[in-house]
């Protein structure tokens, strides 16, 4: 029985290093992206620009596109990978989406297609090192078949339940992470105003109760000093916070809207960080 052919759609700062790790491990992996092939450097020979050719070639599709809209375009609309007669047999959704949208995506897939949500965390540095954390939701049999791939791309694999539970875990995690990002940016500004060296402050926080993923890893996170732009990674964390809010649509009693609104206001006002 031949090894499955893997396709990775959305070869950006996370998707491309994930694809490269799979290739380095000897997997037959191909990439798809709407950007010109020349932008993918030493991986460009593994990029397939035609979506019909790409979709008919791969057995397992790992989607790392930006958001819900791009997911729909990839699967059903512009690229329409799953509306053609020759299509992938498994969809692995690794984009951070509201878990509420996953049942609708599953309902639109051909009946024989298996789907899991496999949200990942760790930023580009850990994607490059193959040390991502995966939060996976889906049928056990499908997850077990995909586990060797997750272990190539990541060092922590958590099968947390049925379809949607991986994404639920991710949006809750990102709510905490994004709140921490906003707090650290304000802490840096406060340190400067109060005559404290911000770098010294971050160093002290790292070994104190103010320790955070963002503050502790500022120099390792490629986008940590970006200002807000809807099209960059800071724009993506805005989308992730909105996905968290969407997941809680039926639970207004949790009263998170005021907190998330304050955090989003800080995120949207972020200037590039000179530190």
C-alpha positions in Angstrom: 0.0 0.0 0.0 1.5 3.3 -1.0 2.1 6.2 1.3 -0.5 8.9 1.1 0.4 12.1 -0.8 0.1 15.2 1.3 -1.0 18.6 0.2 -0.5 21.7 2.2 -2.5 24.8 1.2 -1.5 28.1 2.5 2.3 28.1 2.4 2.9 31.2 4.5 5.0 31.7 7.6 3.4 28.6 9.3 2.4 26.4 6.4 5.7 26.6 4.4 7.9 25.4 7.3 5.4 22.7 8.1 5.6 21.4 4.5 9.4 21.5 4.6 9.5 19.4 7.8 7.3 16.8 6.1 9.5 16.8 3.0 12.6 16.5 5.1 11.1 13.5 6.8 10.7 11.8 3.4 7.0 12.4 2.9 5.6 13.1 -0.6 4.3 16.6 0.1 3.1 19.3 -2.3 2.1 22.9 -1.7 -0.6 25.2 -3.0 -0.8 29.0 -2.6 -2.3 31.8 -4.6 1.0 33.7 -4.6 3.6 33.3 -7.4 5.7 30.1 -7.2 8.9 32.1 -7.3 8.2 33.3 -3.7 8.7 29.9 -2.3 12.5 29.6 -2.7 13.9 26.1 -2.4 10.3 24.6 -2.1 9.1 26.0 -5.4 9.6 22.8 -7.2 7.0 21.2 -4.9 4.4 23.9 -5.5 1.5 23.3 -7.8 -0.1 26.5 -9.1 -3.2 24.9 -10.6 -5.8 24.0 -7.9 -7.5 21.3 -10.0 -4.1 19.5 -10.5 -3.2 20.0 -6.8 -6.6 18.7 -5.5 -6.5 15.6 -7.8 -2.9 14.8 -6.8 -3.1 14.8 -3.0 -4.8 12.3 -0.6 -4.5 14.4 2.6 -5.1 18.2 2.5 -3.7 20.2 5.4 -5.3 23.7 5.2 -3.4 26.5 6.8 -5.1 29.4 5.0 -5.8 32.6 6.8 -9.4 32.5 7.8 -12.9 31.1 7.4 -13.5 32.9 4.1 -10.3 31.6 2.6 -11.2 28.1 3.8 -14.5 28.2 1.9 -12.8 29.5 -1.2 -10.2 26.7 -1.0 -12.7 23.9 -0.5 -15.8 25.0 -2.4 -15.6 28.3 -4.2 -12.6 29.9 -6.0 -10.2 26.8 -5.8 -13.1 24.4 -5.2 -10.9 21.4 -4.3 -13.8 19.4 -2.9 -16.3 20.1 -5.7 -14.3 18.2 -8.3 -14.6 14.5 -9.0 -11.0 13.9 -8.1 -10.5 15.4 -4.7 -8.5 14.8 -1.4 -9.8 12.0 0.8 -9.0 13.8 4.1 -9.3 17.4 5.2 -7.1 18.6 8.1 -8.2 22.1 9.0 -5.3 23.8 10.8 -6.4 27.4 10.3 -7.7 29.0 13.5 -11.5 29.3 13.0 -14.5 29.5 15.3 -15.5 25.9 16.1 -19.1 26.9 15.2 -18.3 26.9 11.5 -16.8 23.4 11.3 -20.1 21.4 11.1 -21.1 23.5 8.1 -17.8 22.8 6.3 -18.2 19.1 7.1 -21.7 19.1 5.7 -20.5 20.5 2.4 -17.8 17.9 1.9 -18.4 14.8 -0.1 -19.7 12.1 2.2 -16.6 9.9 1.8 -14.2 12.7 3.0 -12.9 12.5 6.5 -12.3 15.8 8.4 -10.4 16.7 11.5 -9.5 20.0 13.0 -5.9 20.2 14.0 -5.2 23.7 15.3 -1.5 24.4 16.0 0.3 26.7 18.3 3.9 27.8 18.5 4.5 30.6 15.9 6.9 30.3 12.9 10.0 29.5 15.0 8.4 26.3 16.3 7.0 25.4 12.9 10.6 25.6 11.6 11.8 23.4 14.4 9.0 20.9 14.1 8.0 21.5 17.7 4.4 22.8 17.3 1.6 21.9 19.7 -1.4 20.4 18.0 -4.9 20.4 19.4 -6.9 17.9 17.4 -10.6 17.1 17.1 -12.0 14.2 15.1 -12.7 10.5 14.9 -10.0 8.4 16.6 -9.4 6.2 13.6 -8.7 9.3 11.3 -6.5 11.0 14.0 -4.5 7.8 14.5 -3.8 7.7 10.7 -2.6 11.3 10.8 -0.6 11.0 14.0 2.8 10.3 12.2 2.4 13.6 10.3 1.6 15.6 13.5 4.6 14.1 15.2 6.9 15.3 12.3 5.5 18.8 12.5 5.1 19.0 16.3 6.3 17.8 19.7 3.0 18.0 21.5 -0.1 16.2 20.2 -3.4 16.5 22.1 -6.4 14.6 20.7 -9.1 16.5 22.7 -12.3 15.0 21.4 -14.7 15.1 18.5 -14.6 17.4 15.5 -14.5 21.1 16.7 -12.9 20.4 20.1 -9.4 21.1 18.8 -10.5 24.5 17.5 -12.4 25.1 20.8 -9.2 24.5 22.6 -7.2 26.8 20.3 -9.5 29.8 20.5 -9.6 29.6 24.3 -5.8 29.3 24.3 -5.5 32.3 21.9 -7.8 34.4 24.0 -5.3 34.0 26.9 -2.3 34.6 24.6 -3.8 37.7 22.9 -4.8 39.2 26.3 -1.2 38.6 27.3 0.2 40.4 24.2 -2.0 43.4 24.9 -0.9 43.5 28.5 2.8 43.1 27.7 2.7 46.0 25.1 1.1 48.2 27.7 3.7 47.1 30.3 6.5 48.0 27.9 4.9 51.5 27.4 4.4 51.9 31.2 8.0 50.9 31.9 9.2 53.6 29.5 7.0 56.3 31.0 8.1 55.4 34.5 11.8 55.5 33.8 12.4 51.7 33.7 14.4 50.0 30.9 11.7 48.0 29.1 14.2 45.2 28.3 15.2 44.9 32.0 11.5 44.9 32.9 10.8 42.0 30.5 13.8 40.1 31.9 12.4 40.5 35.4 8.9 39.5 34.4 10.2 36.4 32.7 11.3 35.0 36.1 8.4 36.5 38.0 4.6 36.3 38.1 4.4 38.5 35.1 5.8 35.8 32.8 3.9 35.4 29.5 4.5 33.5 26.3 4.7 36.7 24.3 6.9 38.6 26.8 9.2 35.7 27.4 9.7 35.0 23.7 9.7 38.5 22.2 13.0 37.9 20.4 12.0 34.5 19.0 8.5 35.5 17.7 9.1 36.8 14.2 6.1 39.2 14.3 6.4 40.4 17.9 7.4 43.9 17.0 4.8 44.5 14.2 2.3 47.2 14.4 -1.4 46.5 13.6 -2.3 45.9 10.0 -5.3 43.9 8.9 -3.0 41.9 6.6 -0.2 41.0 8.9 0.1 38.6 11.9 -1.3 41.2 14.3 -4.3 41.3 12.1 -4.5 37.5 12.4 -4.6 37.7 16.2 -7.5 40.1 15.9 -9.3 37.5 13.8 -8.5 34.8 16.4 -10.1 36.9 19.2 -13.2 37.4 17.0 -13.3 33.6 16.5 -13.2 33.1 20.3 -16.2 35.5 20.6 -18.1 33.7 17.9 -17.6 30.4 19.7 -19.3 31.9 22.7 -22.3 33.3 20.8 -24.7 31.2 22.8 -23.1 32.0 26.2 -23.5 35.7 27.0 -23.5 34.9 30.7 -19.7 34.5 30.5 -19.5 38.3 30.1 -16.3 38.4 28.1 -17.3 41.0 25.6 -16.1 44.0 27.6 -12.7 42.4 28.2 -12.3 41.3 24.6 -13.4 44.8 23.4 -10.7 46.4 25.5 -8.0 43.9 24.3 -9.0 44.4 20.7 -8.8 48.2 21.1 -5.2 47.8 22.3 -4.4 45.4 19.4 -5.9 47.7 16.8 -3.9 50.7 18.2 -0.5 48.8 18.3 2.4 50.7 16.6 5.6 48.9 15.5 7.7 48.2 18.6 11.2 49.7 18.7 12.9 47.6 21.3 
